[in-house]
Amino acid sequence: MPPAEQLLNAPEFTVSELSLSLKRTVEDAFGHVRVRGEISGFRGAHSSGHCYFALKDESAKIEAVIWKGVHSRMRFKPQEGLEVIATGKLTTYPGSSKYQIVIEALEPAGIGALMALMEERKKKLAAEGLFDEARKQLLPWLPEVIGVVTSPTGAVIRDILHRLEDRFPRRVLVWPVKVQGDGSAEQVAAAIRGFNALPAGGRIPRPDVLIVARGGGSLEDLWSFNEEIVVRAAAESMIPLISAVGHETDITLIDFVADKRAPTPTAAAEMAVPVRSDLFVEVGDLGRRTRAYWQRAQESRRSELRAAARALPAAGDLLAIPRQRLDSAGASLPRCLKANTHAHFRRFTAASAKLTLRVLHGQISQADHRLTVCGERLGLSARSLLRRRRDRFAGLEVRLRASKLANAQAQRNAIARQRERTHRLTERAQRALATLLHRFETRVENSGKLLSALSYRSVLARGFALVRDEAGHPVHAADAIGPGARLEIEFADGRVGATADADRVAPAAKPAPAQPKPAAETKPAPRRVAKPVDQGSLF
């Protein structure tokens, strides 16, 4: 049967049916895969919440997508240029005839990637000043209430409570959280902010110090305390915070932003409170030293008093002269009293002669005149001062209004200049992006045309067929086919099996195939080299 008639009997597919068949084939063959590669072309979540990017290595690239619901649950978020291990399934996108991986889980490719991500995040937060020593607070000497953010089922909280009981029992508030896994970072950040949101004097007391604690583990186990949401919550805490995550050799980003870092959760409890027995001993020692010092001071004062008493003369000798002077004054007292009385009587008589009603009325009128004059002067002075103050305030108001208008105009001019500059940069970026996309589209189109021109399938599409033997080698001549030989014929739309006629004459026996000729004797087929895109298209 001629090839044209065979093509007429081949089944027909619509484009949608063919795309659906390819989609089922790819999804059945690669239902669950793990792919390692570098994230390329990631620009954050799309407006719909989905994420589109590509995974690439040295020689290949595959498109990837993360749906909105999966991305919101991911503990590790994708970032541009990061090497990751993606778990998901392969599928096709019929709208552009390409295959892609739908990612269900994402993890960094080893400890090196985690450390690189941690260092990058550390530099970013340090540049914002979150690790500065000047912003850290001092711990209270003896807190009344201690807040602990940790898992309620682990050994960490028991170690902290036991150590506080041994040193100085205090009231402890525990905020239970997950310390690893999905959602743990959000819970730790919410706990820190929740303790800070408690009102002072409320039903639930506000802690005086916070302890964020977790036992030791690997870098992946402690990764929740390297998340930016936890570090920022610790930096915003107005309550002094102690970080006790992992063992002494474990370093997380919350250690740099905390007000104090403890090597272990037990050490954090020791930092939070002093030792009560040591305080008792110290207070007792200070009391004994105070009593001994007071006794020594009393003995010293008593000795000084005895020495001063021995140096004083007798009481009789001290009072002899004052007693004699008192007797002399007592003898002259009646005579002096009479003379003093007569002198005062004369002064009172002279003063009473001057105190007449006319003199009193004159003094009262003079005082009234002075009071009236002073009142008028005071009123004039008050009005003059009020007028000067009013004029001064009016001038200040005019100056303030003018300064306000000038400042507002300057700000509007600056905003207009920045808006114009932003528009210019946006237009330049759009033009550059359009030029770059056009260049890439031209390169891809030229490469596709060159590939189609060099492919043997374009020859098959013109009605030719490719014949292979049982081993899959192409057959170039009819003499190479024996009677009854199994053949495979490839057409443009598929392959079919065939059997050679049994009654045809067997080809003459050919000598054994000689050894392949050296490369110098065989003339390789000329290869067409694709020209660079910048030199123009071949078509």
C-alpha positions as CSV (number, residue, x, y, z in Angstrom):
1,M,0.0,0.0,0.0
2,P,1.4,3.4,-0.9
3,P,2.5,5.6,2.0
4,A,-0.2,8.1,1.2
5,E,-3.0,5.5,1.6
6,Q,-1.4,4.3,4.9
7,L,-1.5,7.9,6.3
8,L,-5.2,8.1,5.4
9,N,-5.9,5.1,7.6
10,A,-3.9,6.5,10.6
11,P,-6.1,7.8,13.5
12,E,-6.6,11.6,13.8
13,F,-6.1,13.5,17.1
14,T,-7.2,17.0,18.0
15,V,-4.6,19.3,19.6
16,S,-6.5,19.1,22.9
17,E,-6.6,15.2,22.8
18,L,-2.9,15.0,22.0
19,S,-2.0,17.5,24.8
20,L,-4.2,15.5,27.3
21,S,-2.5,12.2,26.3
22,L,0.9,13.7,26.7
23,K,-0.1,15.1,30.1
24,R,-1.3,11.7,31.3
25,T,1.8,10.0,30.1
26,V,4.2,12.4,31.8
27,E,2.2,12.4,35.1
28,D,2.0,8.6,35.2
29,A,5.7,8.1,34.4
30,F,6.9,10.9,36.9
31,G,4.3,10.9,39.6
32,H,6.8,11.8,42.4
33,V,10.3,13.1,41.8
34,R,13.0,14.9,43.7
35,V,15.0,17.5,41.7
36,R,18.1,19.3,42.8
37,G,18.9,22.6,41.1
38,E,19.4,26.4,41.4
39,I,16.4,28.7,41.5
40,S,16.3,31.1,38.5
41,G,13.9,33.8,37.6
42,F,12.2,34.0,41.0
43,R,10.6,37.5,41.5
44,G,8.4,36.7,44.5
45,A,4.8,35.5,44.6
46,H,2.5,36.4,41.8
47,S,-0.6,38.6,42.4
48,S,-2.6,35.4,42.5
49,G,-0.4,34.0,45.3
50,H,1.3,31.4,43.1
51,C,5.1,31.3,42.5
52,Y,6.6,30.7,39.0
53,F,10.3,30.2,38.4
54,A,12.8,27.7,37.0
55,L,15.3,25.1,38.3
56,K,18.5,24.9,36.4
57,D,22.0,23.3,36.5
58,E,25.0,23.5,34.2
59,S,23.2,22.2,31.1
60,A,19.4,22.1,31.5
61,K,16.5,24.0,33.0
62,I,13.0,23.0,34.0
63,E,10.0,25.3,34.7
64,A,8.6,25.1,38.3
65,V,5.4,26.3,40.0
66,I,4.3,26.4,43.6
67,W,0.6,26.9,44.3
68,K,-0.6,29.5,46.7
69,G,-1.7,27.1,49.5
70,V,1.5,25.1,49.4
71,H,3.7,28.3,49.5
72,S,1.9,29.7,52.5
73,R,2.6,26.4,54.4
74,M,6.3,26.2,53.5
75,R,8.8,26.8,56.3
76,F,11.6,27.4,53.8
77,K,10.7,30.0,51.2
78,P,12.3,30.1,47.7
79,Q,14.9,32.8,46.9
80,E,16.7,33.7,43.7
81,G,20.1,31.9,43.2
82,L,19.6,29.4,46.0
83,E,20.4,25.7,45.4
84,V,17.5,23.6,46.6
85,I,16.0,20.1,46.5
86,A,12.4,20.2,45.2
87,T,9.9,17.4,45.7
88,G,6.8,17.2,43.5
89,K,5.3,15.8,40.3
90,L,5.9,16.5,36.6
91,T,3.1,17.7,34.4
92,T,2.5,19.6,31.2
93,Y,1.1,23.0,30.4
94,P,-0.9,22.7,27.1
95,G,-1.1,26.4,26.7
96,S,2.5,26.7,25.7
97,S,3.4,23.0,25.0
98,K,6.0,22.7,27.8
99,Y,6.5,20.5,30.8
100,Q,7.0,21.7,34.4
101,I,7.3,20.4,38.0
102,V,4.6,21.2,40.5
103,I,6.6,21.6,43.8
104,E,5.0,20.3,47.0
105,A,8.0,20.6,49.3
106,L,11.2,22.6,49.2
107,E,14.4,22.3,51.2
108,P,17.9,23.8,50.9
109,A,20.5,21.6,49.3
110,G,22.7,20.8,52.4
111,I,24.1,22.6,55.3
112,G,26.2,24.9,53.1
113,A,23.1,26.4,51.6
114,L,21.6,27.0,55.0
115,M,24.7,28.6,56.3
116,A,24.9,30.8,53.2
117,L,21.3,31.9,53.7
118,M,21.9,32.5,57.4
119,E,24.9,34.6,56.7
120,E,23.1,36.7,54.1
121,R,20.2,37.2,56.5
122,K,22.6,38.1,59.3
123,K,24.2,40.8,57.2
124,K,20.9,42.2,56.2
125,L,19.6,42.5,59.8
126,A,22.9,43.8,61.1
127,A,22.8,46.6,58.5
128,E,19.4,47.6,59.9
129,G,21.0,48.0,63.4
130,L,19.1,45.1,65.1
131,F,22.4,43.7,66.6
132,D,23.8,46.9,68.0
133,E,24.8,46.7,71.7
134,A,23.4,50.2,72.3
135,R,19.8,49.1,71.9
136,K,20.1,46.1,74.3
137,Q,18.5,46.4,77.7
138,L,19.8,45.4,81.2
139,L,18.2,42.4,82.9
140,P,16.3,43.1,86.2
141,W,18.3,42.1,89.3
142,L,15.4,40.2,90.9
143,P,12.3,39.8,88.6
144,E,8.9,39.1,90.1
145,V,7.5,37.2,87.1
146,I,9.5,35.3,84.4
147,G,8.0,34.5,81.0
148,V,9.2,31.4,79.2
149,V,8.6,30.7,75.5
150,T,9.3,27.0,74.8
151,S,7.6,23.6,74.2
152,P,5.6,22.5,77.3
153,T,6.4,18.8,76.7
154,G,10.2,18.9,76.5
155,A,12.9,18.7,79.1
156,V,13.8,22.3,78.7
157,I,10.9,23.7,80.8
158,R,11.6,21.2,83.6
159,D,15.2,22.2,83.7
160,I,14.4,25.8,84.0
161,L,11.7,25.3,86.7
162,H,14.1,23.1,88.7
163,R,16.9,25.6,88.5
164,L,14.7,28.5,89.5
165,E,13.4,26.4,92.5
166,D,17.0,25.8,93.6
167,R,18.2,29.4,93.2
168,F,15.3,31.7,93.9
169,P,11.6,30.6,93.4
170,R,9.8,33.1,91.2
171,R,6.4,33.1,89.4
172,V,6.8,31.6,85.9
173,L,4.4,32.1,83.0
174,V,4.9,29.5,80.1
175,W,3.7,30.3,76.6
176,P,3.6,26.9,74.8
177,V,4.9,26.9,71.2
178,K,6.3,24.5,68.6
179,V,10.1,24.8,68.5
180,Q,10.7,23.2,65.1
181,G,8.7,22.4,62.0
182,D,6.1,24.2,60.0
183,G,4.6,27.2,61.8
184,S,7.0,27.1,64.7
185,A,8.6,30.5,63.8
186,E,5.2,32.2,63.6
187,Q,4.2,30.7,67.0
188,V,7.5,31.9,68.7
189,A,7.1,35.4,67.3
190,A,3.5,35.5,68.4
191,A,4.4,34.4,71.9
192,I,7.1,37.2,72.3
193,R,4.6,39.8,71.0
194,G,1.9,38.4,73.2
195,F,3.9,38.7,76.4
196,N,4.8,42.3,75.5
197,A,1.1,43.1,74.8
198,L,0.1,42.1,78.4
199,P,-1.0,45.3,80.3
200,A,0.8,46.2,83.5
201,G,-1.4,45.4,86.5
202,G,-3.7,43.2,84.6
203,R,-5.3,39.9,85.5
204,I,-2.3,38.1,84.0
205,P,0.9,39.7,85.3
206,R,3.3,41.2,82.7
207,P,6.7,39.4,82.9
208,D,9.8,41.3,84.0
209,V,12.1,39.1,81.8
210,L,11.6,36.7,79.0
211,I,13.4,33.4,78.2
212,V,13.2,31.9,74.7
213,A,14.5,28.4,75.2
214,R,15.0,25.2,73.2
215,G,17.2,22.1,73.5
216,G,20.1,21.3,71.2
217,G,19.7,20.0,67.7
218,S,21.0,20.2,64.1
219,L,20.9,23.4,62.1
220,E,17.7,22.4,60.4
221,D,16.1,21.7,63.8
222,L,17.1,25.2,65.1
223,W,16.2,27.0,61.8
224,S,13.0,28.4,63.2
225,F,15.1,30.7,65.4
226,N,16.9,32.0,62.3
227,E,13.7,33.2,60.7
228,E,13.3,36.9,60.2
229,I,9.9,37.1,61.9
230,V,11.4,35.7,65.1
231,V,14.4,38.0,65.0
232,R,12.3,41.1,64.5
233,A,9.9,40.1,67.2
234,A,12.8,39.7,69.7
235,A,14.2,43.1,68.6
236,E,10.8,44.8,69.2
237,S,10.4,43.3,72.7
238,M,10.2,46.0,75.4
239,I,10.8,43.2,78.0
240,P,14.4,42.2,78.5
241,L,14.9,38.9,76.6
242,I,17.3,36.0,77.2
243,S,18.1,33.6,74.3
244,A,18.7,30.0,75.4
245,V,18.5,28.1,72.1
246,G,20.5,24.9,71.7
247,H,23.8,24.1,73.3
248,E,26.8,26.4,73.8
249,T,28.2,25.7,70.3
250,D,24.8,26.3,68.6
251,I,24.5,29.8,67.1
252,T,21.2,31.3,65.9
253,L,20.2,34.8,64.8
254,I,18.1,35.3,67.8
255,D,21.2,35.1,69.9
256,F,22.6,38.3,68.3
257,V,19.4,40.4,68.8
258,A,18.6,39.1,72.4
259,D,19.6,41.3,75.3
260,K,21.5,38.3,76.8
261,R,22.6,35.0,75.4
262,A,22.7,31.9,77.6
263,P,24.7,28.8,76.4
264,T,21.9,26.4,77.8
265,P,18.4,26.8,79.2
266,T,19.7,26.0,82.7
267,A,22.2,28.9,82.3
268,A,19.4,31.2,81.3
269,A,17.6,30.4,84.6
270,E,20.8,31.2,86.4
271,M,21.1,34.6,84.6
272,A,17.5,35.5,85.4
273,V,17.6,35.2,89.3
274,P,20.4,35.3,91.9
275,V,21.0,32.6,94.5
276,R,18.7,33.2,97.5
277,S,21.0,31.3,100.0
278,D,23.9,33.5,98.9
279,L,21.8,36.6,99.5
280,F,20.9,35.4,103.0
281,V,24.6,34.8,103.7
282,E,25.5,38.2,102.3
283,V,22.7,40.0,104.3
284,G,23.7,38.3,107.5
285,D,27.3,39.2,107.0
286,L,26.4,42.8,106.3
287,G,24.2,42.8,109.5
288,R,27.1,41.5,111.6
289,R,29.5,44.0,110.2
290,T,27.0,46.8,110.8
291,R,26.5,45.8,114.4
292,A,30.3,45.4,115.0
293,Y,30.9,48.9,113.5
294,W,28.2,50.4,115.6
295,Q,29.6,48.9,118.8
296,R,33.1,50.1,118.0
297,A,31.7,53.6,117.3
298,Q,29.9,53.6,120.6
299,E,33.0,52.6,122.5
300,S,35.0,55.3,120.8
301,R,32.4,58.0,121.7
302,R,32.2,56.7,125.3
303,S,36.0,56.9,125.7
304,E,36.0,60.5,124.2
305,L,33.3,61.5,126.7
306,R,35.3,60.1,129.6
307,A,38.4,62.0,128.5
308,A,36.4,65.3,128.1
309,A,34.8,64.8,131.5
310,R,38.2,64.4,133.2
311,A,39.5,67.6,131.5
312,L,36.6,69.8,132.7
313,P,36.9,71.8,136.1
314,A,34.6,71.2,139.1
315,A,31.0,72.4,138.9
316,G,31.4,74.7,141.9
317,D,34.4,76.5,140.4
318,L,32.5,77.0,137.1
319,L,29.4,78.5,138.8
320,A,31.2,80.8,141.5
321,I,31.7,83.9,139.3
322,P,28.2,83.6,137.6
323,R,26.6,83.2,141.0
324,Q,28.4,86.4,142.3
325,R,27.3,88.3,139.2
326,L,23.7,87.1,139.7
327,D,23.7,88.3,143.3
328,S,24.9,91.8,142.3
329,A,22.3,92.1,139.5
330,G,19.6,91.0,141.9
331,A,20.5,93.7,144.4
332,S,20.3,96.5,141.7
333,L,17.2,95.2,140.0
334,P,14.5,97.2,141.9
335,R,16.3,100.5,141.4
336,C,16.8,99.8,137.7
337,L,13.2,98.8,137.2
338,K,11.9,102.1,138.6
339,A,14.3,104.1,136.4
340,N,13.3,102.2,133.3
341,T,9.6,102.7,134.1
342,H,10.0,106.4,134.4
343,A,11.9,106.6,131.1
344,H,9.2,104.7,129.2
345,F,6.5,106.8,130.8
346,R,8.2,110.0,129.5
347,R,8.5,108.6,125.9
348,F,4.9,107.4,125.9
349,T,3.8,110.9,127.0
350,A,5.7,112.6,124.3
351,A,4.4,110.3,121.6
352,S,0.8,110.6,122.8
353,A,1.0,114.4,122.4
354,K,1.7,113.9,118.7
355,L,-1.2,111.4,118.1
356,T,-4.2,113.7,117.3
357,L,-7.2,113.0,115.0
358,R,-5.9,115.6,112.5
359,V,-2.6,114.0,112.2
360,L,-4.2,110.5,111.7
361,H,-6.5,111.8,109.0
362,G,-3.6,113.4,107.2
363,Q,-1.6,110.2,107.2
364,I,-4.6,108.2,106.1
365,S,-5.2,110.6,103.1
366,Q,-1.6,110.5,102.1
367,A,-1.6,106.7,102.2
368,D,-4.9,106.6,100.2
369,H,-3.3,109.0,97.5
370,R,-0.2,106.8,97.2
371,L,-2.4,103.7,96.9
372,T,-4.5,105.3,94.1
373,V,-1.4,106.5,92.2
374,C,0.2,103.0,92.4
375,G,-3.0,101.4,91.2
376,E,-3.2,103.6,88.1
377,R,0.5,103.1,87.3
378,L,0.0,99.3,87.7
379,G,-3.0,99.3,85.3
380,L,-1.1,101.3,82.7
381,S,1.9,99.0,83.0
382,A,-0.2,95.9,82.6
383,R,-2.0,97.3,79.5
384,S,1.3,98.3,78.0
385,L,2.9,94.9,78.7
386,L,-0.2,93.1,77.3
387,R,-0.1,95.2,74.1
388,R,3.6,94.5,73.6
389,R,3.1,90.7,74.1
390,R,0.1,90.8,71.6
391,D,2.2,92.5,69.0
392,R,5.1,90.1,69.5
393,F,2.8,87.0,69.2
394,A,1.2,88.5,66.0
395,G,4.6,88.8,64.4
396,L,5.5,85.3,65.4
397,E,2.3,84.0,64.0
398,V,3.0,85.7,60.6
399,R,6.5,84.3,60.5
400,L,5.3,80.8,61.5
401,R,2.6,80.8,58.7
402,A,5.1,82.0,56.1
403,S,7.7,79.4,57.2
404,K,5.0,76.7,57.1
405,L,3.9,77.6,53.6
406,A,7.5,77.8,52.3
407,N,8.3,74.3,53.8
408,A,5.1,72.8,52.3
409,Q,6.0,74.2,48.9
410,A,9.5,72.9,49.1
411,Q,8.2,69.4,50.0
412,R,5.8,69.5,47.1
413,N,8.6,70.4,44.7
414,A,10.8,67.6,46.0
415,I,7.9,65.1,45.7
416,A,7.3,66.3,42.1
417,R,10.9,65.9,41.2
418,Q,11.1,62.4,42.7
419,R,7.8,61.4,40.9
420,E,9.2,62.6,37.6
421,R,12.5,60.7,38.1
422,T,10.5,57.6,39.0
423,H,8.5,57.9,35.8
424,R,11.7,58.2,33.7
425,L,13.3,55.2,35.4
426,T,10.1,53.2,34.9
427,E,9.9,54.0,31.2
428,R,13.6,53.1,30.8
429,A,13.2,49.8,32.6
430,Q,10.1,48.9,30.5
431,R,12.0,49.7,27.2
432,A,15.0,47.7,28.4
433,L,12.8,44.8,29.4
434,A,10.9,44.8,26.0
435,T,14.2,44.9,24.1
436,L,15.6,42.0,26.1
437,L,12.5,39.9,25.7
438,H,12.5,40.6,21.9
439,R,16.1,39.6,21.7
440,F,15.5,36.3,23.6
441,E,12.4,35.5,21.5
442,T,14.4,36.0,18.3
443,R,17.2,33.7,19.5
444,V,14.7,31.0,20.5
445,E,12.8,31.3,17.2
446,N,16.0,31.1,15.1
447,S,17.2,28.1,17.1
448,G,13.9,26.3,16.6
449,K,13.9,26.9,12.9
450,L,17.5,25.7,12.6
451,L,16.7,22.6,14.6
452,S,13.6,21.9,12.4
453,A,15.7,22.3,9.3
454,L,18.4,19.9,10.5
455,S,16.1,17.2,11.9
456,Y,15.3,14.1,9.8
457,R,11.7,14.4,10.9
458,S,11.2,17.2,8.4
459,V,12.1,14.7,5.7
460,L,9.5,12.2,7.2
461,A,6.9,14.9,7.1
462,R,7.3,15.1,3.3
463,G,6.2,11.5,2.9
464,F,9.4,9.6,3.4
465,A,9.9,6.7,5.9
466,L,12.9,5.4,7.9
467,V,13.4,1.6,7.9
468,R,15.2,-0.1,10.8
469,D,16.2,-3.7,11.4
470,E,15.5,-5.7,14.6
471,A,18.6,-4.2,16.3
472,G,17.3,-0.7,15.5
473,H,19.9,0.1,12.9
474,P,18.8,2.0,9.8
475,V,18.6,-0.1,6.6
476,H,20.1,1.6,3.6
477,A,19.6,-1.0,0.8
478,A,17.1,-3.8,-0.1
479,D,19.9,-6.3,-0.4
480,A,20.5,-6.0,3.3
481,I,17.1,-7.5,4.1
482,G,16.6,-11.2,4.2
483,P,13.3,-13.1,3.6
484,G,11.1,-13.0,6.7
485,A,13.2,-10.3,8.4
486,R,11.5,-8.2,11.0
487,L,11.5,-4.5,10.2
488,E,10.4,-1.3,11.9
489,I,9.2,1.5,9.7
490,E,9.0,5.1,11.1
491,F,6.7,7.6,9.6
492,A,6.1,11.2,10.5
493,D,3.3,10.3,12.9
494,G,4.6,7.1,14.4
495,R,6.2,3.7,13.9
496,V,4.8,0.3,12.5
497,G,6.3,-3.2,12.4
498,A,6.7,-5.1,9.1
499,T,8.0,-8.5,7.8
500,A,10.0,-8.9,4.5
501,D,8.5,-11.1,1.8
502,A,9.4,-14.8,2.3
503,D,9.6,-15.6,-1.5
504,R,12.2,-13.0,-2.3
505,V,15.7,-14.2,-3.2
506,A,18.0,-14.2,-0.3
507,P,20.9,-11.8,-0.8
508,A,24.2,-13.2,-1.6
509,A,26.3,-13.9,1.3
510,K,28.5,-11.0,2.1
511,P,31.9,-11.3,3.6
512,A,32.2,-10.6,7.3
513,P,32.1,-7.0,8.0
514,A,35.6,-5.6,8.0
515,Q,37.0,-3.6,10.8
516,P,35.9,0.0,10.8
517,K,38.1,2.2,8.8
518,P,40.3,4.7,10.5
519,A,38.9,8.1,11.0
520,A,41.1,9.5,8.3
521,E,39.5,7.3,5.6
522,T,35.9,7.9,6.6
523,K,34.5,11.2,5.4
524,P,32.2,12.5,8.0
525,A,29.0,14.1,6.9
526,P,29.3,17.9,6.9
527,R,27.7,19.6,9.9
528,R,25.9,22.8,9.7
529,V,27.0,25.2,12.4
530,A,24.4,27.6,13.7
531,K,25.3,31.2,13.2
532,P,25.1,33.5,16.2
533,V,21.8,35.3,16.6
534,D,23.5,38.7,16.1
535,Q,24.4,37.7,12.5
536,G,20.8,37.3,11.4
537,S,18.5,34.4,10.8
538,L,19.1,31.6,8.4
539,F,15.5,31.8,7.2
